[in-house]
Protein backbone atom coordinates (compact mmCIF):
# COMPACT_ATOMS: atom_id res chain seq x y z
CA UNK A 1 0.00 0.00 0.00
CA UNK A 2 1.36 3.39 -1.00
CA UNK A 3 1.97 6.02 1.71
CA UNK A 4 0.76 8.74 -0.69
CA UNK A 5 -2.80 10.06 -0.27
CA UNK A 6 -5.39 8.02 -2.17
CA UNK A 7 -6.65 9.36 -5.46
CA UNK A 8 -9.53 8.67 -7.85
CA UNK A 9 -9.15 7.86 -11.55
CA UNK A 10 -11.87 7.94 -14.21
CA UNK A 11 -11.11 5.81 -17.27
CA UNK A 12 -13.07 6.79 -20.38
CA UNK A 13 -13.67 4.46 -23.33
CA UNK A 14 -16.43 3.66 -25.86
CA UNK A 15 -17.42 0.26 -24.49
CA UNK A 16 -16.25 -2.55 -22.22
CA UNK A 17 -16.46 -5.46 -24.60
CA UNK A 18 -13.70 -7.79 -25.81
CA UNK A 19 -10.32 -6.33 -26.73
CA UNK A 20 -6.94 -5.25 -25.41
CA UNK A 21 -8.10 -1.73 -24.51
CA UNK A 22 -10.96 -3.09 -22.47
CA UNK A 23 -8.90 -5.73 -20.68
CA UNK A 24 -6.24 -3.17 -19.81
CA UNK A 25 -8.96 -0.94 -18.36
CA UNK A 26 -10.02 -3.75 -16.03
CA UNK A 27 -6.43 -4.56 -15.05
CA UNK A 28 -5.68 -0.95 -14.15
CA UNK A 29 -8.91 -0.65 -12.17
CA UNK A 30 -7.93 -3.77 -10.24
CA UNK A 31 -4.53 -2.25 -9.41
CA UNK A 32 -6.09 1.03 -8.30
CA UNK A 33 -8.46 -0.70 -5.90
CA UNK A 34 -5.74 -3.03 -4.59
CA UNK A 35 -3.54 0.00 -3.80
CA UNK A 36 -6.30 1.80 -1.88
CA UNK A 37 -7.31 4.23 -4.60
CA UNK A 38 -10.61 4.87 -6.35
CA UNK A 39 -11.35 3.33 -9.75
CA UNK A 40 -14.15 4.57 -11.99
CA UNK A 41 -14.94 3.96 -15.65
CA UNK A 42 -17.52 5.28 -18.08
CA UNK A 43 -18.52 3.48 -21.27
CA UNK A 44 -21.55 2.21 -23.15
CA UNK A 45 -21.15 -1.14 -21.36
CA UNK A 46 -20.29 -4.63 -22.57
CA UNK A 47 -19.33 -8.11 -21.48
CA UNK A 48 -16.43 -6.94 -19.26
CA UNK A 49 -18.49 -4.61 -17.04
CA UNK A 50 -19.11 -7.36 -14.52
CA UNK A 51 -15.42 -8.21 -14.41
CA UNK A 52 -14.61 -4.53 -13.83
CA UNK A 53 -17.09 -4.13 -10.99
CA UNK A 54 -15.82 -7.32 -9.33
CA UNK A 55 -12.54 -5.50 -8.72
CA UNK A 56 -14.45 -2.98 -6.62
CA UNK A 57 -14.45 -0.34 -9.35
CA UNK A 58 -17.53 1.67 -10.28
CA UNK A 59 -18.89 1.68 -13.83
CA UNK A 60 -21.13 4.36 -15.29
CA UNK A 61 -23.08 3.49 -18.43
CA UNK A 62 -23.17 6.32 -20.97
CA UNK A 63 -22.59 6.48 -24.70
CA UNK A 64 -19.59 8.81 -24.47
CA UNK A 65 -17.99 7.24 -27.55
CA UNK A 66 -20.41 8.63 -30.12
CA UNK A 67 -18.78 10.67 -32.89
CA UNK A 68 -21.77 12.97 -33.45
CA UNK A 69 -20.98 16.65 -32.92
CA UNK A 70 -24.62 17.23 -32.01
CA UNK A 71 -24.24 15.42 -28.69
CA UNK A 72 -20.74 16.70 -27.90
CA UNK A 73 -21.82 19.32 -25.31
CA UNK A 74 -23.91 16.68 -23.54
CA UNK A 75 -20.95 14.28 -23.40
CA UNK A 76 -18.67 16.98 -21.98
CA UNK A 77 -21.29 17.88 -19.37
CA UNK A 78 -21.80 14.23 -18.41
CA UNK A 79 -18.09 13.64 -17.83
CA UNK A 80 -17.75 16.91 -15.92
CA UNK A 81 -20.56 15.77 -13.64
CA UNK A 82 -18.78 12.45 -13.00
CA UNK A 83 -15.54 14.29 -12.19
CA UNK A 84 -17.24 16.54 -9.63
CA UNK A 85 -19.51 13.91 -8.03
CA UNK A 86 -16.73 11.35 -7.60
CA UNK A 87 -13.90 13.77 -6.78
CA UNK A 88 -11.84 12.54 -9.72
CA UNK A 89 -8.14 13.39 -9.60
CA UNK A 90 -7.14 12.03 -13.04
CA UNK A 91 -9.13 11.50 -16.24
CA UNK A 92 -7.66 8.75 -18.43
CA UNK A 93 -8.95 8.56 -22.01
CA UNK A 94 -8.38 5.35 -23.96
CA UNK A 95 -10.08 6.07 -27.30
CA UNK A 96 -10.40 9.01 -29.66
CA UNK A 97 -14.12 9.76 -29.79
CA UNK A 98 -14.67 9.91 -26.01
CA UNK A 99 -11.24 11.49 -25.51
CA UNK A 100 -12.38 14.77 -27.07
CA UNK A 101 -15.17 15.17 -24.54
CA UNK A 102 -12.98 13.88 -21.69
CA UNK A 103 -10.25 16.39 -22.54
CA UNK A 104 -12.66 19.30 -22.54
CA UNK A 105 -14.24 18.13 -19.27
CA UNK A 106 -10.86 17.62 -17.56
CA UNK A 107 -9.71 21.10 -18.62
CA UNK A 108 -12.92 22.67 -17.37
CA UNK A 109 -12.57 21.00 -13.97
CA UNK A 110 -8.82 21.54 -13.69
CA UNK A 111 -7.81 17.88 -13.34
CA UNK A 112 -4.92 16.11 -15.12
CA UNK A 113 -5.70 14.47 -18.45
CA UNK A 114 -3.87 11.24 -19.37
CA UNK A 115 -4.22 9.36 -22.64
CA UNK A 116 -3.14 5.95 -23.88
CA UNK A 117 -2.21 5.78 -27.55
CA UNK A 118 -3.34 2.20 -28.15
CA UNK A 119 -3.00 1.96 -31.93
CA UNK A 120 -1.50 3.39 -35.08
CA UNK A 121 -4.58 5.21 -36.33
CA UNK A 122 -5.06 5.61 -40.06
CA UNK A 123 -5.24 9.03 -41.69
CA UNK A 124 -7.20 8.10 -44.79
CA UNK A 125 -9.24 11.27 -45.20
CA UNK A 126 -8.76 15.02 -44.62
CA UNK A 127 -8.91 16.04 -40.99
CA UNK A 128 -8.21 12.55 -39.65
CA UNK A 129 -4.80 13.49 -38.26
CA UNK A 130 -6.39 16.29 -36.25
CA UNK A 131 -9.05 13.90 -35.01
CA UNK A 132 -6.34 11.41 -33.97
CA UNK A 133 -4.28 14.14 -32.31
CA UNK A 134 -6.45 14.12 -29.20
CA UNK A 135 -4.63 10.98 -28.08
CA UNK A 136 -1.36 12.93 -28.09
CA UNK A 137 -2.78 15.85 -26.07
CA UNK A 138 -2.57 14.24 -22.66
CA UNK A 139 -0.57 15.92 -19.94
CA UNK A 140 1.14 12.55 -20.05
CA UNK A 141 0.74 10.19 -23.02
CA UNK A 142 1.11 6.44 -22.56
CA UNK A 143 2.43 4.58 -25.62
CA UNK A 144 1.97 0.83 -25.63
CA UNK A 145 5.29 0.16 -27.39
CA UNK A 146 8.48 1.88 -28.50
CA UNK A 147 7.09 1.71 -32.05
CA UNK A 148 3.98 3.63 -30.96
CA UNK A 149 6.08 6.21 -29.10
CA UNK A 150 8.11 6.94 -32.23
CA UNK A 151 4.91 7.29 -34.23
CA UNK A 152 3.48 9.79 -31.72
CA UNK A 153 6.63 11.92 -31.85
CA UNK A 154 6.82 11.84 -35.65
CA UNK A 155 3.12 12.43 -36.30
CA UNK A 156 2.13 14.88 -33.55
CA UNK A 157 5.47 16.40 -32.50
CA UNK A 158 4.82 15.31 -28.92
CA UNK A 159 7.97 15.84 -26.85
CA UNK A 160 9.73 12.92 -25.17
CA UNK A 161 9.12 14.33 -21.71
CA UNK A 162 5.36 13.80 -22.05
CA UNK A 163 5.53 10.21 -23.37
CA UNK A 164 5.72 7.11 -21.19
CA UNK A 165 6.16 3.69 -22.81
CA UNK A 166 4.12 1.02 -21.04
CA UNK A 167 3.64 -2.25 -22.98
CA UNK A 168 0.36 -4.07 -22.54
CA UNK A 169 0.63 -6.70 -19.86
CA UNK A 170 0.11 -10.44 -19.80
CA UNK A 171 -1.58 -11.97 -16.76
CA UNK A 172 1.04 -14.62 -16.04
CA UNK A 173 -1.22 -16.42 -13.55
CA UNK A 174 -4.04 -16.69 -16.07
CA UNK A 175 -1.77 -17.48 -19.02
CA UNK A 176 0.07 -20.36 -17.37
CA UNK A 177 0.28 -23.76 -19.10
CA UNK A 178 0.22 -25.52 -15.73
CA UNK A 179 -3.15 -23.96 -14.91
CA UNK A 180 -4.92 -25.36 -17.97
CA UNK A 181 -6.44 -28.80 -17.48
CA UNK A 182 -6.79 -31.38 -20.28
CA UNK A 183 -10.57 -31.08 -19.86
CA UNK A 184 -10.44 -27.40 -20.86
CA UNK A 185 -8.30 -28.18 -23.91
CA UNK A 186 -10.66 -30.96 -25.00
CA UNK A 187 -13.62 -28.61 -24.60
CA UNK A 188 -11.99 -26.15 -26.98
CA UNK A 189 -11.19 -28.91 -29.50
CA UNK A 190 -14.82 -30.03 -29.37
CA UNK A 191 -16.07 -26.48 -29.92
CA UNK A 192 -13.75 -26.10 -32.90
CA UNK A 193 -14.54 -29.59 -34.32
CA UNK A 194 -10.87 -30.57 -34.04
CA UNK A 195 -9.56 -34.14 -34.12
CA UNK A 196 -6.69 -34.95 -31.70
CA UNK A 197 -4.42 -35.75 -34.69
CA UNK A 198 -4.99 -32.38 -36.38
CA UNK A 199 -2.17 -29.86 -36.56
CA UNK A 200 -3.81 -26.65 -35.26
CA UNK A 201 -2.78 -23.14 -36.31
CA UNK A 202 -4.47 -20.45 -34.19
CA UNK A 203 -5.00 -16.87 -35.34
CA UNK A 204 -6.44 -14.94 -32.37
CA UNK A 205 -7.80 -11.56 -33.52
CA UNK A 206 -11.08 -9.87 -34.28
CA UNK A 207 -12.23 -10.57 -37.81
CA UNK A 208 -11.14 -7.49 -39.72
CA UNK A 209 -9.10 -7.33 -42.91
CA UNK A 210 -5.85 -5.86 -41.56
CA UNK A 211 -5.47 -8.68 -39.02
CA UNK A 212 -4.38 -10.91 -41.91
CA UNK A 213 -6.94 -13.72 -41.97
CA UNK A 214 -6.79 -13.85 -45.78
CA UNK A 215 -2.99 -14.24 -45.67
CA UNK A 216 -3.35 -17.09 -43.18
CA UNK A 217 -5.91 -18.88 -45.37
CA UNK A 218 -3.54 -18.58 -48.35
CA UNK A 219 -0.77 -20.05 -46.16
CA UNK A 220 -3.12 -22.86 -45.08
CA UNK A 221 -3.38 -23.97 -48.72
CA UNK A 222 0.41 -24.47 -48.70
CA UNK A 223 0.47 -26.53 -45.49
CA UNK A 224 -0.05 -30.31 -45.05
CA UNK A 225 -3.61 -31.57 -45.29
CA UNK A 226 -3.76 -32.45 -41.60
CA UNK A 227 -3.44 -28.73 -40.74
CA UNK A 228 -6.45 -26.78 -39.50
CA UNK A 229 -6.59 -22.98 -39.24
CA UNK A 230 -8.72 -21.57 -36.42
CA UNK A 231 -9.44 -17.83 -36.70
CA UNK A 232 -10.77 -17.01 -33.25
CA UNK A 233 -12.32 -13.58 -32.94
CA UNK A 234 -15.46 -11.51 -32.94
CA UNK A 235 -16.54 -10.39 -36.45
CA UNK A 236 -18.22 -7.35 -34.85
CA UNK A 237 -20.91 -7.31 -37.53
CA UNK A 238 -18.54 -7.77 -40.49
CA UNK A 239 -20.68 -10.45 -42.12
CA UNK A 240 -19.45 -9.59 -45.62
CA UNK A 241 -15.84 -10.15 -44.54
CA UNK A 242 -16.72 -13.50 -42.95
CA UNK A 243 -18.39 -14.53 -46.22
CA UNK A 244 -15.27 -13.42 -48.11
CA UNK A 245 -13.05 -15.58 -45.89
CA UNK A 246 -15.24 -18.62 -46.44
CA UNK A 247 -15.29 -17.99 -50.20
CA UNK A 248 -11.49 -17.71 -50.31
CA UNK A 249 -11.12 -20.97 -48.39
CA UNK A 250 -13.54 -22.65 -50.81
CA UNK A 251 -11.64 -21.32 -53.80
CA UNK A 252 -8.31 -22.61 -52.44
CA UNK A 253 -9.77 -25.99 -51.50
CA UNK A 254 -9.30 -25.61 -47.74
CA UNK A 255 -12.87 -24.83 -46.63
CA UNK A 256 -12.97 -28.04 -44.60
CA UNK A 257 -9.80 -27.01 -42.76
CA UNK A 258 -10.93 -23.50 -41.76
CA UNK A 259 -12.70 -22.75 -38.48
CA UNK A 260 -14.36 -19.42 -37.65
CA UNK A 261 -15.78 -20.07 -34.16
CA UNK A 262 -16.22 -16.42 -33.15
CA UNK A 263 -15.27 -15.02 -29.75
CA UNK A 264 -13.42 -17.39 -27.42
CA UNK A 265 -13.75 -16.93 -23.67
CA UNK A 266 -11.05 -19.39 -22.59
CA UNK A 267 -8.00 -18.03 -24.41
CA UNK A 268 -5.41 -19.85 -22.24
CA UNK A 269 -7.00 -23.17 -23.23
CA UNK A 270 -7.22 -21.96 -26.84
CA UNK A 271 -3.47 -21.40 -26.94
CA UNK A 272 -2.86 -24.82 -25.41
CA UNK A 273 -5.22 -26.39 -27.97
CA UNK A 274 -3.04 -25.03 -30.79
CA UNK A 275 0.30 -26.27 -32.11
CA UNK A 276 1.30 -22.88 -33.53
CA UNK A 277 0.02 -19.32 -33.19
CA UNK A 278 0.15 -16.64 -35.85
CA UNK A 279 -0.52 -12.89 -35.92
CA UNK A 280 -0.03 -12.04 -39.63
CA UNK A 281 -1.31 -8.46 -39.54
CA UNK A 282 -0.92 -6.56 -42.79
CA UNK A 283 -0.85 -3.21 -40.96
CA UNK A 284 1.59 -2.68 -38.06
CA UNK A 285 0.33 -3.75 -34.64
CA UNK A 286 0.89 -1.09 -32.02
CA UNK A 287 1.95 -3.82 -29.59
CA UNK A 288 0.75 -7.38 -30.19
CA UNK A 289 -0.68 -8.64 -26.92
CA UNK A 290 -1.87 -11.99 -28.25
CA UNK A 291 1.66 -12.74 -29.47
CA UNK A 292 2.92 -12.12 -25.93
CA UNK A 293 0.14 -14.22 -24.36
CA UNK A 294 0.86 -17.10 -26.73
CA UNK A 295 4.54 -17.10 -25.79
CA UNK A 296 3.59 -17.04 -22.10
CA UNK A 297 1.77 -20.30 -22.88
CA UNK A 298 4.94 -21.67 -24.48
CA UNK A 299 3.70 -21.46 -28.05
CA UNK A 300 5.82 -20.72 -31.12
CA UNK A 301 4.47 -17.49 -32.65
CA UNK A 302 4.79 -16.34 -36.25
CA UNK A 303 4.12 -12.61 -36.64
CA UNK A 304 4.47 -9.95 -39.30
CA UNK A 305 7.82 -8.19 -39.31
CA UNK A 306 6.64 -4.68 -38.47
CA UNK A 307 5.19 -2.59 -35.67
CA UNK A 308 5.19 -3.63 -32.05
CA UNK A 309 5.51 -7.32 -32.93
CA UNK A 310 9.21 -6.74 -33.55
CA UNK A 311 9.63 -6.00 -29.83
CA UNK A 312 7.43 -8.89 -28.70
CA UNK A 313 8.69 -11.74 -30.91
CA UNK A 314 12.40 -12.54 -30.89
CA UNK A 315 12.94 -13.80 -34.43
CA UNK A 316 14.34 -17.31 -34.69
CA UNK A 317 14.47 -17.80 -30.92
CA UNK A 318 10.93 -17.72 -29.49
CA UNK A 319 9.07 -17.27 -32.77
CA UNK A 320 9.50 -16.02 -36.30
CA UNK A 321 8.95 -12.76 -38.14
CA UNK A 322 7.80 -12.81 -41.77
CA UNK A 323 7.13 -10.05 -44.25
CA UNK A 324 3.53 -8.75 -44.14
CA UNK A 325 1.31 -10.39 -46.74
CA UNK A 326 3.82 -13.16 -47.57
CA UNK A 327 1.69 -16.30 -47.34
CA UNK A 328 4.52 -18.56 -48.53
CA UNK A 329 6.88 -17.20 -45.90
CA UNK A 330 4.16 -17.59 -43.29
CA UNK A 331 3.61 -21.23 -44.24
CA UNK A 332 7.35 -21.99 -44.04
CA UNK A 333 7.69 -20.30 -40.64
CA UNK A 334 4.71 -22.20 -39.24
CA UNK A 335 6.32 -25.49 -40.24
CA UNK A 336 9.89 -24.72 -39.19
CA UNK A 337 10.45 -24.66 -35.42
CA UNK A 338 14.13 -24.95 -34.40
CA UNK A 339 15.16 -27.83 -32.20
CA UNK A 340 16.64 -25.32 -29.77
CA UNK A 341 13.24 -23.74 -29.05
CA UNK A 342 12.74 -23.45 -25.27
CA UNK A 343 9.10 -22.89 -24.26
CA UNK A 344 10.01 -22.25 -20.61
CA UNK A 345 12.53 -19.58 -21.62
CA UNK A 346 9.90 -17.95 -23.85
CA UNK A 347 7.57 -17.71 -20.87
CA UNK A 348 10.32 -16.26 -18.65
CA UNK A 349 11.08 -13.55 -21.21
CA UNK A 350 7.42 -12.49 -21.36
CA UNK A 351 7.21 -12.40 -17.55
CA UNK A 352 10.29 -10.19 -17.38
CA UNK A 353 9.24 -7.70 -20.07
CA UNK A 354 5.50 -7.80 -20.61
CA UNK A 355 3.68 -8.82 -17.43
CA UNK A 356 0.37 -7.42 -16.23
CA UNK A 357 2.01 -6.45 -12.94
CA UNK A 358 4.58 -4.30 -14.74
CA UNK A 359 1.81 -2.54 -16.68
CA UNK A 360 -0.20 -1.89 -13.52
CA UNK A 361 2.73 -0.53 -11.55
CA UNK A 362 3.88 1.73 -14.38
CA UNK A 363 0.37 3.07 -15.05
CA UNK A 364 -0.22 3.96 -11.40
CA UNK A 365 3.14 5.74 -11.43
CA UNK A 366 1.90 7.83 -14.37
CA UNK A 367 -1.20 8.81 -12.40
CA UNK A 368 0.91 9.89 -9.42
CA UNK A 369 3.21 11.85 -11.70
CA UNK A 370 0.28 13.57 -13.43
CA UNK A 371 -1.20 14.61 -10.08
CA UNK A 372 2.18 15.89 -8.82
CA UNK A 373 2.75 17.88 -12.02
CA UNK A 374 -0.74 19.40 -11.74
CA UNK A 375 -0.23 20.39 -8.12
CA UNK A 376 3.14 21.94 -8.95
CA UNK A 377 1.61 23.94 -11.77
CA UNK A 378 -1.11 25.27 -9.45
CA UNK A 379 1.32 26.22 -6.70
CA UNK A 380 2.07 30.01 -6.70
Secondary structure, DSSP 4 states (H G I P E B T S, - for coil): --SSPP-EEEEE-S--SSSHHHHHHHHHHHHHHHTT-EEEEEES--TTHHHHHHTT-EEEE--TT---STTHHHHHHHHHHHHHHTT-SEEEE-SHHHHHHHHHHHHHHT-EEEEEE-S-----STTHHHHHGGGG-SSEEEESSHHHHHHHHHHH---GGGEEE----B-TTTS-GGG--HHHHHHHHHHHT--TT-EEEEEES-S-GGG-HHHHHHHHTTS-TTEEEEEES--TT-HHHHHHHHHHHHHTT-GGGEEEEE--S-HHHHHHT-SEEEE--SSPPSS-HHHHHHHHTT--EEEESSTTHHHHS-BTTTEEEE-TT-HHHHHHHHH---TT--HHHHHHHHHHHSBHHHHHHHHHHHHHHHHHHHHHHH--
